[in-house]
Structures are given as C-alpha cells and as structure tokens.
Amino acid sequence: MKIDGTHYRTIWVADDGWSVGVIDQTKLPHEFRTLRLASADDAARAIKGMVVRGAPLIGATAAYGICLAMREDCSDAALHEAYSDLAATRPTAINLKWALDVMVEALRDESGHERIAAAYACAAKICNDDVEICRQIGVQGLSLIRGIAEMKPDKVVNVLTHCNAGWLACVDWGTALAPIYMAHDAGYPVHVWVDETRPRNQGASLTAFELGRHGVPHTIIPDNAGGHLMQHGQVDLCVVGTDRTTARGDVANKIGTYLKALAAYDNDVPFYVALPHTTIDWTLDDGVAEIPIEQRSPHEVTHMTGRSDTGEIVTVEISAPGSSAANYGFDVTPARLVTGLITERGVAPATREGLLALYPERKHG
Ligand code: MRU
C-alpha cells in the first residue's frame, strides 16, 4: 500500500542486502518512522514491544529474525536458540510458530553459506506468499460486500471492524481490510466503523490511519458503540481478523471481538472473520479452553499516549494512582457466533467440515 505516494510493505530487506526494515507502529499515526533490525534480538524486541504486530507480520518478522541469527552463527544450536527466543515473544498469534516451523524445515538440510541463503529465500517466500494470500482474501471478501451493495443500490455499505487487521498487520493488503480496499477501489460506496480498540488503540491509531491514507471513508467509534449502531441498522456486516482460529472455527482475536460478535448475533448482522491458512491451528478444537491468551502490562490500561495540543507525544495516567488493572490481550469468539470464515480459498462456514472442504489436505492430520 502507499504512504504519501511511496509503495511500502511492512517488512523488507534493506539496501545493504541483509538487515531488515520495518515500520515502527508504536509511533503511528503521529509519525511515520522506519526501523532497522540487525540481529535476532532486534527482531524479538520488535515483536515483543509491538513495533510490529498483527499475526501475519509477527510471523514474517520472526522468519527474518531467524535469517539474522543465521548470519551471526549458522549452527544448529544457534538455530534452536533463535527459534525458542522468537517463539517466546508473544503467545496468542499462531502465525509466529507457523513461520518458525517453516524456517526450521527449510534449513534442516542446509549448512554454512547455503543455510544463510536458504533462510533469506524462505523468509522472502513467506512474505510474498502472504501478500498473494491477503490479495485473494480480498477477492473472496469483495463478493460479500458486492452482494450487500447490490441489495441496497445507491446506499453506503457500512462495515464494522475491530483492532487492526489491515496491511499494517500483514505484509501488504491486510486480512479484514483487504475486501474493503478492493470494494472501495471497485467503486462500491463503503464506509467503515472503526472500533478504537482499547487499550492499545490499534483501531484509532492504525486502522483509521491506513484507511485514511487510502481514501476510504471511516469513523472511529468507542469500543462500546457497536451494539448501539447494530440495533439502529447502521452496520451491514462486521469483518474482523484473527490471531488463531481452531480446527472447528473458534476465533481468537483482539479483546472485545467476542462482545461485537454477541451484539451482531442478537441483531442479525453477519459477522465474518478473515484469515490466511497460516492462522489456523489444526491442533486445537476448543478455542476458549485451549488458546493461550496474552496478558499484558496493566500500564496499558491505566495510561494513554497521544499527541498534545502543542504537538508533543505524551503519556498520561487516566485512573487514580494505585488502582489495579487487568489487561487480557485477546478473547475467543465461539464458532457458533461466526457467520463465515473468509480465506484465500473461499468463504467457509465456521465448522470443521467447512474448513476441511477448503483445505482437504488436512483431512488426514
Ligand atoms: O495485539 P496485536 O495488535 O498484534 O493484535 C492483532 C489483532 O488482534 C488483529 O485484530 C488481528 O485481526 C489479527 S492480525 C490480522
């Protein structure tokens, strides 16, 4: 996607041919700054500190983390150490483990300089594949938006989304936002209700930023507003992303997604989840019981960061000193509340059978 006319991916190999460039998402929307990752530790810190975030981008960054580790020491011991350090950075998004496993498999029979070259080739393929997969998700999801647009000619299609599942969360395009970009580019009148997504405000800071840069009409709403809008017919469909979806279609996504799904169910609003196959955890069934939920610092709840009237970036405390806070990063929406899963291979019911119909190669484990 473009920032001020320049095409960016969220991650790239720098001009030196080995270090890795990323967009520092902790600075958005107030400042567009890129960062250079020069070691596996840099990559791990970028993931843990949410310089990069979003399940597909976390996986891509971990893949390049392995490349950077191999440059320093391409032994098996170094590979395994980098694997465990990177795997420990964030617990919920399964793309992290998926990408690390793909890298280890690609490097298994390589050594020396060939191993380093194989690492960079594999990380590049993970990124290129992610771009194409997200584009396909866009094509599949576009047909849903087109269907609604055709049912209400000359009226705006209102889509509600939560957190950021746009190009900033992936390598390009995004998951939940890819169909929206395609619908907008095809001339359908789309408007997006953007949940602010407390406490990290990925909606207000990132989703609104990227929609705005692409010219897609949108409105930021407090996280509590979605139910009211749905009751008043102002949401045609919800589309969210996911950090891990189980084999039976339970969906882990940013905290607050479950409440939107409940409101959508109560108001007969279709609730779709967009995901690449790399986000499906075929080893799990019951998402509520089995998906590990990241707990983050209470400081993210008790404090907020933003730009002051004088242009400075400031952090302020919003609660009484001494109040304790809980900060669960994700929740799980049971499959029964999900209208459909938008994947690169088509839109499936959120059931084991639905997913297996799209991924028949998974029928035997
Ligand atoms: O904590 P984050 O910002 O990494 O969480 C990301 C999300 O939960 C997104 O909503 C998401 O859909 C998954 S990434 C496409």
Residues whose N, C-alpha, C, O or C-beta is under 5 A from the ligand:
A	BS01	MRU	R53 G54 A55 P56 H162 C163 N164 A165 A169 T175 Q202 V240 G241 T242 D243 N253 K254
